[in-house]
Amino acid sequence: MALQFTDANFDTEVIHSEKLSVVDFWAEWCGPCRAIGPVIEELAKDYDGKVKVGKVNVDENPQVSMNFGITSIPAILFIKDGKVVDKLVGAQPKANFVKKIEQHL
Protein backbone atom coordinates (compact mmCIF):
# COMPACT_ATOMS: atom_id res chain seq x y z
CA MET A 1 0.00 0.00 0.00
CA ALA A 2 1.21 3.49 -0.83
CA LEU A 3 2.56 5.48 2.10
CA GLN A 4 0.96 8.73 3.25
CA PHE A 5 3.49 11.55 3.20
CA THR A 6 2.63 14.73 5.11
CA ASP A 7 4.13 18.10 5.97
CA ALA A 8 5.10 16.51 9.31
CA ASN A 9 6.82 13.32 8.07
CA PHE A 10 8.12 14.33 4.62
CA ASP A 11 11.70 15.14 5.66
CA THR A 12 12.10 11.91 7.60
CA GLU A 13 10.30 9.63 5.13
CA VAL A 14 11.49 11.11 1.83
CA ILE A 15 14.30 13.67 2.05
CA HIS A 16 16.44 11.64 4.48
CA SER A 17 15.57 8.26 2.98
CA GLU A 18 18.33 6.17 1.45
CA LYS A 19 15.86 4.75 -1.07
CA LEU A 20 14.36 6.31 -4.18
CA SER A 21 10.99 7.85 -3.32
CA VAL A 22 8.09 8.19 -5.75
CA VAL A 23 5.79 10.92 -4.46
CA ASP A 24 2.33 11.45 -5.94
CA PHE A 25 0.95 14.95 -5.24
CA TRP A 26 -2.83 14.63 -5.53
CA ALA A 27 -6.21 15.86 -4.26
CA GLU A 28 -9.56 14.19 -3.63
CA TRP A 29 -11.37 16.45 -6.15
CA CYS A 30 -8.88 15.79 -8.98
CA GLY A 31 -10.20 13.29 -11.56
CA PRO A 32 -6.83 12.44 -13.16
CA CYS A 33 -5.37 11.99 -9.65
CA ARG A 34 -8.03 9.43 -8.82
CA ALA A 35 -7.43 7.75 -12.19
CA ILE A 36 -3.76 7.07 -11.42
CA GLY A 37 -4.43 6.08 -7.79
CA PRO A 38 -4.57 2.34 -8.61
CA VAL A 39 -1.31 2.63 -10.59
CA ILE A 40 0.43 4.21 -7.59
CA GLU A 41 -0.87 1.38 -5.39
CA GLU A 42 0.43 -1.22 -7.88
CA LEU A 43 3.85 0.45 -7.92
CA ALA A 44 3.91 0.37 -4.11
CA LYS A 45 3.35 -3.40 -4.24
CA ASP A 46 5.71 -4.03 -7.17
CA TYR A 47 8.61 -2.12 -5.60
CA ASP A 48 7.93 -2.93 -1.94
CA GLY A 49 11.23 -2.85 -0.03
CA LYS A 50 13.11 -1.27 -2.94
CA VAL A 51 11.37 2.08 -3.47
CA LYS A 52 9.25 4.25 -1.18
CA VAL A 53 5.99 4.96 -3.00
CA GLY A 54 3.60 7.41 -1.41
CA LYS A 55 1.11 10.19 -1.79
CA VAL A 56 0.83 13.78 -0.58
CA ASN A 57 -2.65 15.28 -0.39
CA VAL A 58 -1.99 18.88 -1.52
CA ASP A 59 -5.06 20.24 0.28
CA GLU A 60 -3.96 18.79 3.62
CA ASN A 61 -0.21 19.38 3.20
CA PRO A 62 0.33 22.81 1.62
CA GLN A 63 3.90 23.24 2.92
CA VAL A 64 5.44 20.29 1.07
CA SER A 65 3.50 21.20 -2.07
CA MET A 66 4.76 24.79 -1.87
CA ASN A 67 8.36 23.70 -1.19
CA PHE A 68 8.39 21.74 -4.44
CA GLY A 69 6.48 24.34 -6.49
CA ILE A 70 3.59 22.02 -7.26
CA THR A 71 1.13 23.96 -9.42
CA SER A 72 -0.49 21.15 -11.43
CA ILE A 73 -1.69 17.79 -10.17
CA PRO A 74 -1.24 14.94 -10.40
CA ALA A 75 2.49 15.64 -10.16
CA ILE A 76 4.77 12.73 -9.43
CA LEU A 77 8.26 13.51 -8.18
CA PHE A 78 11.10 11.01 -8.09
CA ILE A 79 13.34 11.96 -5.16
CA LYS A 80 16.71 10.40 -4.43
CA ASP A 81 19.29 11.53 -1.87
CA GLY A 82 17.05 14.48 -0.96
CA LYS A 83 16.89 15.84 -4.52
CA VAL A 84 14.25 15.68 -7.26
CA VAL A 85 15.80 13.52 -9.98
CA ASP A 86 12.74 13.27 -12.23
CA LYS A 87 9.13 14.38 -12.56
CA LEU A 88 5.91 13.40 -14.35
CA VAL A 89 2.86 15.65 -14.54
CA GLY A 90 -0.62 14.48 -15.45
CA ALA A 91 -2.17 11.04 -15.70
CA GLN A 92 0.32 8.58 -17.21
CA PRO A 93 0.34 4.89 -18.09
CA LYS A 94 2.08 2.59 -15.58
CA ALA A 95 4.91 1.92 -18.06
CA ASN A 96 6.02 5.56 -17.83
CA PHE A 97 6.39 5.30 -14.05
CA VAL A 98 8.23 1.98 -14.29
CA LYS A 99 10.66 3.43 -16.84
CA LYS A 100 11.50 6.39 -14.57
CA ILE A 101 11.86 4.19 -11.49
CA GLU A 102 14.18 1.76 -13.28
CA GLN A 103 16.33 4.66 -14.54
CA HIS A 104 16.99 5.83 -10.99
CA LEU A 105 17.37 2.56 -9.08
C-alpha positions as CSV (number, residue, x, y, z in Angstrom):
1,M,0.0,0.0,0.0
2,A,1.2,3.5,-0.8
3,L,2.6,5.5,2.1
4,Q,1.0,8.7,3.3
5,F,3.5,11.5,3.2
6,T,2.6,14.7,5.1
7,D,4.1,18.1,6.0
8,A,5.1,16.5,9.3
9,N,6.8,13.3,8.1
10,F,8.1,14.3,4.6
11,D,11.7,15.1,5.7
12,T,12.1,11.9,7.6
13,E,10.3,9.6,5.1
14,V,11.5,11.1,1.8
15,I,14.3,13.7,2.1
16,H,16.4,11.6,4.5
17,S,15.6,8.3,3.0
18,E,18.3,6.2,1.5
19,K,15.9,4.8,-1.1
20,L,14.4,6.3,-4.2
21,S,11.0,7.8,-3.3
22,V,8.1,8.2,-5.7
23,V,5.8,10.9,-4.5
24,D,2.3,11.5,-5.9
25,F,1.0,15.0,-5.2
26,W,-2.8,14.6,-5.5
27,A,-6.2,15.9,-4.3
28,E,-9.6,14.2,-3.6
29,W,-11.4,16.5,-6.1
30,C,-8.9,15.8,-9.0
31,G,-10.2,13.3,-11.6
32,P,-6.8,12.4,-13.2
33,C,-5.4,12.0,-9.7
34,R,-8.0,9.4,-8.8
35,A,-7.4,7.8,-12.2
36,I,-3.8,7.1,-11.4
37,G,-4.4,6.1,-7.8
38,P,-4.6,2.3,-8.6
39,V,-1.3,2.6,-10.6
40,I,0.4,4.2,-7.6
41,E,-0.9,1.4,-5.4
42,E,0.4,-1.2,-7.9
43,L,3.9,0.4,-7.9
44,A,3.9,0.4,-4.1
45,K,3.4,-3.4,-4.2
46,D,5.7,-4.0,-7.2
47,Y,8.6,-2.1,-5.6
48,D,7.9,-2.9,-1.9
49,G,11.2,-2.9,0.0
50,K,13.1,-1.3,-2.9
51,V,11.4,2.1,-3.5
52,K,9.2,4.2,-1.2
53,V,6.0,5.0,-3.0
54,G,3.6,7.4,-1.4
55,K,1.1,10.2,-1.8
56,V,0.8,13.8,-0.6
57,N,-2.7,15.3,-0.4
58,V,-2.0,18.9,-1.5
59,D,-5.1,20.2,0.3
60,E,-4.0,18.8,3.6
61,N,-0.2,19.4,3.2
62,P,0.3,22.8,1.6
63,Q,3.9,23.2,2.9
64,V,5.4,20.3,1.1
65,S,3.5,21.2,-2.1
66,M,4.8,24.8,-1.9
67,N,8.4,23.7,-1.2
68,F,8.4,21.7,-4.4
69,G,6.5,24.3,-6.5
70,I,3.6,22.0,-7.3
71,T,1.1,24.0,-9.4
72,S,-0.5,21.1,-11.4
73,I,-1.7,17.8,-10.2
74,P,-1.2,14.9,-10.4
75,A,2.5,15.6,-10.2
76,I,4.8,12.7,-9.4
77,L,8.3,13.5,-8.2
78,F,11.1,11.0,-8.1
79,I,13.3,12.0,-5.2
80,K,16.7,10.4,-4.4
81,D,19.3,11.5,-1.9
82,G,17.1,14.5,-1.0
83,K,16.9,15.8,-4.5
84,V,14.3,15.7,-7.3
85,V,15.8,13.5,-10.0
86,D,12.7,13.3,-12.2
87,K,9.1,14.4,-12.6
88,L,5.9,13.4,-14.4
89,V,2.9,15.7,-14.5
90,G,-0.6,14.5,-15.4
91,A,-2.2,11.0,-15.7
92,Q,0.3,8.6,-17.2
93,P,0.3,4.9,-18.1
94,K,2.1,2.6,-15.6
95,A,4.9,1.9,-18.1
96,N,6.0,5.6,-17.8
97,F,6.4,5.3,-14.0
98,V,8.2,2.0,-14.3
99,K,10.7,3.4,-16.8
100,K,11.5,6.4,-14.6
101,I,11.9,4.2,-11.5
102,E,14.2,1.8,-13.3
103,Q,16.3,4.7,-14.5
104,H,17.0,5.8,-11.0
105,L,17.4,2.6,-9.1
